[in-house]
């Protein structure tokens, strides 16, 4: 049976879900935008990432929306959904909103349900 994360849709139609991110020092429940244009697994601002105690694993180039290439520090992080742990990586930025990208959703086999007329959002993840 799948685990379902209830999300929400804001007034702009952006999809938000709350999930837990865990590092070596602590964990935090965060609300993140599901961004189908973001091809990496996860993006966290430094204010969320640093207290978690994440381990630096890479320095990743990423093309920005305006075509510029920028490098981001990439850290190991664990996403916890319904008691299941999903080890992944996140890019860390100085500021901004946490993002869940397509690579994470593909890697966990997620199903995203968005009913715009009803403002209903659910992210389903298959059980182990």
C-alpha positions, 0 to 999 in steps of 0.5 A, spaced: 500 500 500 502 506 498 504 512 503 500 518 501 503 525 503 497 530 503 499 537 500 496 544 498 495 548 492 497 555 493 493 561 490 498 561 484 497 553 483 503 551 486 504 545 489 506 544 496 508 538 500 510 537 507 516 532 508 521 531 513 529 532 512 534 528 516 542 530 517 547 527 521 545 532 527 538 533 526 531 533 522 526 538 520 519 538 517 519 542 511 514 545 506 517 544 499 514 546 492 514 540 487 517 543 481 517 539 475 522 544 472 527 542 477 531 536 475 535 535 481 532 531 487 532 537 492 534 544 494 534 547 501 536 554 503 542 554 507 538 556 513 534 549 513 540 545 511 546 547 516 542 545 522 541 538 519 549 537 519 549 535 512 555 531 509 558 535 503 558 530 497 559 534 491 559 541 487 554 541 482 554 545 476 546 547 474 543 551 468 539 557 471 532 559 468 536 565 464 541 560 461 547 562 466 551 556 469 552 556 477 555 551 481 552 549 487 554 545 493 551 538 494 550 535 500 547 528 502 540 528 506 535 523 508 528 524 506 523 521 511 516 519 508 511 515 512 517 512 516 521 510 510 527 513 509 530 515 502 537 517 502 538 522 496 542 529 495 540 536 495 543 542 492 544 548 498 542 555 496 543 562 500 536 563 500 529 561 497 524 556 497 525 548 498 524 545 492 522 537 490 525 536 483 523 530 478 529 526 480 527 525 487 520 523 485 522 519 479 527 515 484 522 513 489 516 512 484 512 517 486 505 519 484 503 526 484 495 527 484 493 534 483 486 536 482 486 544 481 478 545 481 478 542 488 485 545 490 487 537 492 494 535 492 497 528 494 504 525 493 503 517 493 510 513 495 509 506 494 511 502 500 517 498 501 
